[in-house]
Amino acid sequence: MMLGRYAHNNAALRCVTFSLRMLQRPSSSFSQTAPFIYTFKKQTNIVPIASLNNSISHFGCRSFSLSTSRLSSVVQFKLADIGEGIQEVEVKEWYTKVGEHVKQFDKICEVQSDKANVTITSRYDGKILKLYYNVGDTAKVGEPLVDIKLEQGNNIPVETKISSVTPEEPVEVEVFNKTPSVNLLATPAVRRMAKELQISLNDVQGTGKDGRILKEDLLNYKSETSSPSAKAMSTPLKSTPISPPPSPITMKQTPTIKTQPPSTTPVADRNEPIKGIRKAMVKTMTQANTVPHFTYSDEYDMTELVKLRQQLKKQSKDIKISYLPFIIKACSQALNNYSILNAHVDAKCENITYKGSHNIGIAMDTKDGLLVPNIKNVQQLSIMQIANELNRLQQLGKVGKLSTTDLTGGTFSLSNIGAIGGTYAVPVLLLPEVAIGALGKIARRVVPDEDDDENSSSSSSDDDYCSCRVRSIMTVSWSADHRVVDGATMARFSNELKYLLENPLQLLISQ
């Protein structure tokens, strides 16, 4: 055992002695044995890695080194697959910025697909080094969102691409002297517009947030610099010679009036890419236009339903309910007898799937565009439960927080154009559904009294004095897939729905 320890210590001592001899050799021989790692190829400011990491060069002697330091790693945090076959999203908001520290599960950004908004959270603890997109840019699934410098102790997945500082190549640190134009806040569209108008951004005073230059600022600056008053102020006054008095012949001649068009400033056009919800609408409406469908319209007498709603509001002031929950519930009851209208058709129109649940969608005009969330299992809900669920979807739609679950799985749809003021419309199908309805506004109208007995013995002169009543009339328009639904089926469904709405007590009893 003593001989073994002696041999081990002797080998270590010989290795250290060899290293010291290598350090004492001249530079020429040292360059042959241990070539310099860092070379200067061009006149740039180069910061050696050894000075940054306090590392000492390694020598090729049995992997012997004097000291090492652990190198920090930078992780490219990529946009993961968010499902539903979505390949790209729009960045709506950043919750962090370069230089900030984030922890695991902290919010990084919010993105919007063609179906819903999704919040992206961090998977690591570290410092944000780079943001790959600005607000409004389109990010693709699988591409990096941010670069995160990891803190010590983080576990890095094998699939994650890591960019580490290596001593094989020099790190060039270029120092830029920032000019005032770099610090100006302006979007790429504004900078492009300034270049087209030949305007220097340094001369424009920004009126946006934090001094951000807007397109209106460029147009105002252009109009101020090109206006005749501005030119007159900048042009010195010139003395005009006094002309002699006109001769009598000149006075008799008719003067010619030269008219010039008024000076106007052209307003620049604005180009905007189609993305997000609008891009999804382009795809959906294009597909729906290939399906042959027809439209059926009718008028419903909503007088009794108007009275019922007024009575409910008088009994309890806390009840806030519109006509739409009654209509949704009535549609569900009518669909029980016309299941073909609560069905899906495949892309090739070879199979019909009769849906068991009545997931009735309601078209909503949101800030992000047209969205159609749906109320699940309407056949099992009461009118008040439908009203509460409808209110929840409307609140989420206003703030753009509708989830994918809310926007998928619909079986039958309604569009309440009457809330804006419309009457008749031709709604477009929301594939793979086969029917959709457009509800017009409820208007007060004078209609003849249908209770008059046509077989009465009154004289013909009494027809001029027939009784009339003021009724609340709602117009309804239905569109259906004519490949699987005929006009008679749609008309019978509309008649049954009309009966339920014109007799709302039947609706309350049967729920």
For each residue, the residues with C-beta under 8 A, 3 or more apart:
1: 4 5
2: 5 6
3: 6 7
4: 1 7 8
5: 1 2 8 9
6: 2 3 9 10
7: 3 4 10 11
8: 4 5 11 12
9: 5 6 12 13
10: 6 7 13 14
11: 7 8 14 15
12: 8 9 15 16
13: 9 10 16 17
14: 10 11 17 18
15: 11 12 18 19 61 62 64
16: 12 13 19 20
17: 13 14 20 21
18: 14 15 21 22 61
19: 15 16 22 23 59 61 64
20: 16 17 23 24
21: 17 18 24 25
22: 18 19 25 30 33 34 59 61
23: 19 20 30
24: 20 21
25: 21 22 29 30 33
26: 29 30
27: 30 31
28: 31 32
29: 25 26 32 33
30: 22 23 25 26 27 33 34
31: 27 28 34 35 36
32: 28 29 35
33: 22 25 29 30 59 60
34: 22 30 31 57 59 60
35: 31 32
36: 31 39
37: 57 167 168
38: 46 48 49 170
39: 36 170
40: 46
41:
42:
43:
44: 172 174
45: 172 173 174 175
46: 38 40 170 171 172 173
47: 51 52 171 172 173
48: 38 51 52 170 171
49: 38 52 53 55 165 166 167 170 171
50: 53 54 55 56 57 167
51: 47 48 54
52: 47 48 49 165 171
53: 49 50 69 71 165
54: 50 51 69
55: 49 50 67 68 69 167
56: 50 65 66 67
57: 34 37 50
58: 64 65
59: 19 22 33 34 64 65
60: 33 34
61: 15 18 19 22 64
62: 15
63:
64: 15 19 58 59 61
65: 56 58 59 68
66: 56
67: 55 56
68: 55 65
69: 53 54 55
70: 152
71: 53 164 165 166
72: 149 150 164 165
73: 149 150 156 162 163 164
74: 129 147 148 149 150 162 163 164
75: 124 126 147 148 149 150 156 160 161 162
76: 144 146 147 160 161 162 163
77: 108 122 123 124 144 145 146 147 148
78: 142 143 144 145 160 161
79: 82 89 111 120 139 140 141 142 143 144 145
80: 141
81: 86 141 142
82: 79 86 89 111 113 118 141
83: 86 404
84: 113 115 404 408
85:
86: 81 82 83 89 113 114 115 141
87: 140 141
88: 113 138 139 140 141
89: 79 82 86 111 112 113 118 138 139 141
90: 111 112 113 136 137 138 139 275 276
91: 94 109 110 111 133 134 135 136 137 138 139
92: 109 110 111 112 117 135 400
93: 109 110 135
94: 91 97 108 109 131 135
95: 106 107 108 109 110
96: 100 102 106 107 108 109 128 146
97: 94 100 128 131
98: 128 129 130 131
99: 127 128
100: 96 97 127 128
101: 125 126 127 128
102: 96 106 108 122 124 125 126 127 128 148
103: 106 122 125
104: 122 123 124 125
105: 121 122
106: 95 96 102 103 121 122
107: 95 96 110 119 120 121 122
108: 77 94 95 96 102 120 121 122 145 146
109: 91 92 93 94 95 96 119 120 145
110: 91 92 93 95 107 117 118 119 120
111: 79 82 89 90 91 92 117 118 120 139
112: 89 90 92 116 117 118 276 277 368 400
113: 82 84 86 88 89 90 116 117 118 276
114: 86 276 277 279 280 283
115: 84 86 280 404 407 408
116: 112 113 402 403 404 406 407
117: 92 110 111 112 113 400 401 402
118: 82 89 110 111 112 113
119: 107 109 110
120: 79 107 108 109 110 111 145
121: 105 106 107 108
122: 77 102 103 104 105 106 107 108 125 148
123: 77 104
124: 75 77 102 104 148 150 151 154
125: 101 102 103 104 122 150 151 154
126: 75 101 102 148 149 150 151 154
127: 99 100 101 102 148 149 151
128: 96 97 98 99 100 101 102 131 146 147 148
129: 74 98 146 147 148 149
130: 98 146 147
131: 94 97 98 128 134 145 146
132: 139 143 144 145 146 147
133: 91 137 138 139 145
134: 91 131 137 187
135: 91 92 93 94
136: 90 91
137: 90 91 133 134
138: 88 89 90 91 133 273 275
139: 79 88 89 90 91 111 132 133 143 145
140: 79 87 88 143
141: 79 80 81 82 86 87 88 89
142: 78 79 81
143: 78 79 132 139 140
144: 76 77 78 79 132 147 161
145: 77 78 79 108 109 120 131 132 133 139
146: 76 77 96 108 128 129 130 131 132
147: 74 75 76 77 128 129 130 132 144 163
148: 74 75 77 102 122 124 126 127 128 129
149: 72 73 74 75 126 127 129
150: 72 73 74 75 124 125 126 154 156
151: 124 125 126 127 154
152: 70
153:
154: 124 125 126 150 151
155:
156: 73 75 150 160 162
157: 160
158:
159:
160: 75 76 78 156 157
161: 75 76 78 144
162: 73 74 75 76 156
163: 73 74 76 147
164: 71 72 73 74
165: 49 52 53 71 72 171
166: 49 71 169
167: 37 49 50 55
168: 37
169: 166
170: 38 39 46 48 49
171: 46 47 48 49 52 165
172: 44 45 46 47
173: 45 46 47
174: 44 45
175: 45
176:
177:
178: 182 183
179: 182
180: 183 184 202
181: 184 200 201 202
182: 178 179
183: 178 180
184: 180 181 201 202 206 211 213
185: 206 208 210 211 212 213
186: 190 191 194 201 206 212 213
187: 134 190 191
188: 191 192
189: 192 193 215 270
190: 186 187 193 194 213 214 215 218
191: 186 187 188 194 195 201
192: 188 189 195 196
193: 189 190 196 197 215 218 268
194: 186 190 191 197 199 200 201 204 213 218
195: 191 192 198
196: 192 193 268
197: 193 194 218 222 268
198: 195
199: 194 203 204 218 221 222
200: 181 194 203 204
201: 181 184 186 191 194 204 213
202: 180 181 184
203: 199 200 221
204: 194 199 200 201 213 217 218 221
205: 217 221
206: 184 185 186 211 212 213 214 217
207: 214 216 217
208: 185 211 212 213 214 217
209: 212
210: 185
211: 184 185 206 208
212: 185 186 206 208 209
213: 184 185 186 190 194 201 204 206 208 217 218
214: 190 206 207 208 217 218
215: 189 190 193 218 219 268 270
216: 207 219 220
217: 204 205 206 207 208 213 214 220 221
218: 190 193 194 197 199 204 213 214 215 221 222
219: 215 216 222 223 265 267 268
220: 216 217 223 224
221: 199 203 204 205 217 218 224 225
222: 197 199 218 219 225 226 265
223: 219 220 226 227 265
224: 220 221 227 230
225: 221 222 230
226: 222 223 230 231 263 265
227: 223 224 230 231 263
228: 231 232 263
229: 232 233
230: 224 225 226 227 233 234
231: 226 227 228 234 235
232: 228 229 235
233: 229 230
234: 230 231
235: 231 232
236:
237:
238:
239:
240:
241:
242:
243:
244:
245:
246: 250 251
247: 250 251
248: 251 252
249: 252 253
250: 246 247 253
251: 246 247 248
252: 248 249
253: 249 250
254:
255:
256:
257:
258:
259:
260:
261:
262:
263: 226 227 228
264:
265: 219 222 223 226
266:
267: 219
268: 193 196 197 215 219
269:
270: 189 215
271:
272:
273: 138
274: 278 279 282
275: 90 138 278 279
276: 90 112 113 114 279 280 368 369
277: 112 114 280 281 368 369 370 371
278: 274 275 281 282 369
279: 114 274 275 276 282 283
280: 114 115 276 277 283 284
281: 277 278 284 285 369 370
282: 274 278 279 285 286
283: 114 279 280 286 287
284: 280 281 287 288 430 431
285: 281 282 288 289 428
286: 282 283 289 290
287: 283 284 290 291 431
288: 284 285 291 293 428 429 430 431
289: 285 286 428
290: 286 287
291: 287 288 429 431 481 483
292: 481 482 483
293: 288 429 479 480 481 482
294: 479 480 482 487 490
295: 426 427 477 478 479
296: 477 478 479 480 487 490 491 494
297: 424 475 476 477 478
298: 475 476 494 495 498
299: 473 474 475 476
300: 473 474 475 476 497 498 501 502
301: 304 471 472 473 502
302: 305 306 323 442 472 473 474 501 502
303: 306 307 471 472 502
304: 301 307 308 502 503 504
305: 302 308 309 323 326 472 501 502 504
306: 302 303 309 310 323 442 472
307: 303 304 310 311
308: 304 305 311 312 504 505
309: 305 306 312 313 321 323 326
310: 306 307 313 314
311: 307 308 314 315
312: 308 309 315 316 319 321
313: 309 310 316 317 319 321
314: 310 311
315: 311 312 319
316: 312 313 319
317: 313
318:
319: 312 313 315 316
320: 387 391
321: 309 312 313 325 383 384 387
322: 325 387
323: 302 305 306 309 326 327 442
324: 327 328 362 390 414 416 439
325: 321 322 328 329 383 384 386 387 390
326: 305 309 323 329 330 383 501 504 507
327: 323 324 330 331 414 439 501
328: 324 325 331 332 360 362 375 378 386 390 414
329: 325 326 332 333 378 381 382 383 386 507 511
330: 326 327 333 334 497 500 501 507
331: 327 328 334 335 358 360 378 412 414 437 497
332: 328 329 335 336 358 360 378 379
333: 329 330 336 379 500 507 510 511
334: 330 331 337 338 493 496 497 500
335: 331 332 338 339 341 342 358 379 412 493
336: 332 333 339 379
337: 334 493 496
338: 334 335 341 342 489 492 493 496
339: 335 336 342 343 354
340: 343 352 354 434 484 485 489
341: 335 338 412 434 435 480 485 489 490 493
342: 335 338 339 354 355 358 411 412 435
343: 339 340 352 353 354 355 411 433 434 484
344: 352 353 355 411 432 433 434
345: 349 351 352 353 431 432 434 481 483 484
346: 349 350 351 353 432
347: 432
348:
349: 345 346 483 484
350: 346
351: 345 346
352: 340 343 344 345 484
353: 343 344 345 346
354: 339 340 342 343
355: 342 343 344 358 359 411
356:
357: 376 377 379 411
358: 331 332 335 342 355 377 378 379 411 412
359: 355 374 375 376 377 378 409 410 411 412
360: 328 331 332 374 375 378 410 411 412 413 414
361: 372 373 374 375 410 412 413 414 430 433
362: 324 328 372 373 374 375 390 393 413 414 415 416
363: 370 371 372 413 414 415 416
364: 370 371 372 373 393 394 397
365: 370 420
366: 369 370 371 397 398 400 402
367: 398 400
368: 112 276 277 371 400
369: 276 277 278 281 366
370: 277 281 363 364 365 366
371: 277 363 364 366 368 397 402 407
372: 361 362 363 364 407 410 413 430
373: 361 362 364 393 396 397 402 406 407
374: 359 360 361 362 406 407 409 410 411 413
375: 328 359 360 361 362 378 381 386 389 390 393
376: 357 359 409
377: 357 358 359 380 381
378: 328 329 331 332 358 359 360 375 381 386
379: 332 333 335 336 357 358
380: 377
381: 329 375 377 378 385 386 389
382: 329 385 386 511
383: 321 325 326 329 386 387 507 508 511
384: 321 325 387 388
385: 381 382 388 389
386: 325 328 329 375 378 381 382 383 389 390
387: 320 321 322 325 383 384 390 391
388: 384 385 391 392
389: 375 381 385 386 392 393
390: 324 325 328 362 375 386 387 393 394
391: 320 387 388 394 395
392: 388 389 395 396
393: 362 364 373 375 389 390 396 397 402 406
394: 364 390 391 397 398
395: 391 392 398 399
396: 373 392 393 399 400 401 402 403 406
397: 364 366 371 373 393 394 400 402
398: 366 367 394 395
399: 395 396
400: 92 112 117 366 367 368 396 397
401: 117 396
402: 116 117 366 371 373 393 396 397 406 407
403: 116 396 406 407
404: 83 84 115 116 407 408
405: 408 409
406: 116 373 374 393 396 402 403
407: 115 116 371 372 373 374 402 403 404
408: 84 115 404 405
409: 359 374 376 405
410: 359 360 361 372 374 413 430 433
411: 342 343 344 355 357 358 359 360 374 433
412: 331 335 341 342 358 359 360 361 433 435 436
413: 360 361 362 363 372 374 410 427 430 433 435 436 437
414: 324 327 328 331 360 361 362 363 436 437 438 439
415: 362 363 425 427 436 437 438 439
416: 324 362 363 419 439
417: 420 421 422 425 438 439 440 441
418: 421 422 423 439 440 441 442 474
419: 416 441
420: 365 417
421: 417 418 441
422: 417 418 425 438 440 441
423: 418 440 441 443 475
424: 297 438 440 475 477
425: 415 417 422 438 440 477
426: 295 438 477 479
427: 295 413 415 436 437 438 477 478 479
428: 285 288 289 436 479
429: 288 291 293 433 434 435 436 479 480 481
430: 284 288 361 372 410 413 433 436
431: 284 287 288 291 345
432: 344 345 346 347
433: 343 344 361 410 411 412 413 429 430 436
434: 340 341 343 344 345 429 480 481 484 485
435: 341 342 412 413 429 478 479 480 481 485 490
436: 412 413 414 415 427 428 429 430 433 478 479 480
437: 331 413 414 415 427 476 477 478 479
438: 414 415 417 422 424 425 426 427 476 477 478 479
439: 324 327 414 415 416 417 418 474 476
440: 417 418 422 423 424 425 474 475 476 477
441: 417 418 419 421 422 423 474 475
442: 302 306 323 418 472 473 474
443: 423 472 473 474
444: 470 471 472 473
445: 470 471 472 473
446: 468 469 470 471
447: 468 469 470 471 473
448: 452 466 467 468
449: 452 466 467 468 469
450:
451:
452: 448 449 456 466 467
453: 456
454:
455:
456: 452 453
457:
458: 462
459: 462
460: 463
461: 464 465
462: 458 459 465 466
463: 460 466
464: 461
465: 461 462
466: 448 449 452 462 463
467: 448 449 452
468: 446 447 448 449
469: 446 447 449
470: 444 445 446 447
471: 301 303 444 445 446 447
472: 301 302 303 305 306 442 443 444 445
473: 299 300 301 302 442 443 444 445 447
474: 299 300 302 418 439 440 441 442 443
475: 297 298 299 300 423 424 440 441
476: 297 298 299 300 437 438 439 440 494
477: 295 296 297 424 425 426 427 437 438 440
478: 295 296 297 427 435 436 437 438 490 493 494
479: 293 294 295 296 426 427 428 429 435 436 437 438
480: 293 294 296 341 429 434 435 436 485 489 490
481: 291 292 293 345 429 434 435 484 485
482: 292 293 294 485 486
483: 291 292 345 349
484: 340 343 345 349 352 434 481
485: 340 341 434 435 480 481 482 489 490
486: 482 489 490
487: 294 296 490 491
488: 491 492
489: 338 340 341 480 485 486 492 493
490: 294 296 341 435 478 480 485 486 487 493 494
491: 296 487 488 494 495
492: 338 488 489 495 496
493: 334 335 337 338 341 478 489 490 496 497
494: 296 298 476 478 490 491 497 498
495: 298 491 492 498 499
496: 334 337 338 492 493 499 500
497: 300 330 331 334 493 494 500 501
498: 298 300 494 495 501 502
499: 495 496 502 503 506
500: 330 333 334 496 497 503 504 506 507
501: 300 302 305 326 327 330 497 498 504 507
502: 300 301 302 303 304 305 498 499
503: 304 499 500 506 507
504: 304 305 308 326 500 501 507 508
505: 308 508 509
506: 499 500 503 509 510
507: 326 329 330 333 383 500 501 503 504 510 511
508: 383 504 505 511
509: 505 506
510: 333 506 507
511: 329 333 382 383 507 508
